[in-house]
Amino acid sequence: MNDISFRAWHNEREWMYEVTSINLKTGTLTIEYDEISERVPMKDVTLLPFTGLSDKVGRRIYVGDIVECVFEPWETAYTSRVHISNGSVMFGPFLAKRVFNNNQFVDVIGNAFEHPERLNKNKDDEVDTCQKS
């Protein structure tokens, strides 16, 4: 069975939260912080799904994460944002699953909301493309 989980960037508070439940009937979700649970409207957050992939130390990779990856040990690291394009999880212009699977040189270094300065200044790495339209 696939592990389905989410994080949420609260657009007004500018803070990342773990999502513990989503209620589609009421359009709300439950976020958790400091052992406190709070129900918030979905319109107040950007929902970021878990990709099913992990980095070299087992950290979960979510849409919106900034990942550094060395394709080969002798090459320079490539840093980009994880995003969804045409239904596929992408790492910059690359299919994330192909790049990340069994790769010991993949490292989550932040997310595009809290650390936009860590992104390469590539056209495909702009933070606003992570957010809902």
Salt bridges, closest charged atoms under 4 A:
ASP3 OD2 - ARG60 NH2 2.08
GLU38 OE2 - ARG13 NH2 2.57
ASP44 OD1 - LYS43 NZ 3.21
ASP55 OD2 - ARG59 NE 2.73
ASP65 OD1 - ARG7 NH2 2.38
ASP107 OD1 - ARG59 NH2 2.29
GLU117 OE2 - HIS115 ND1 3.63
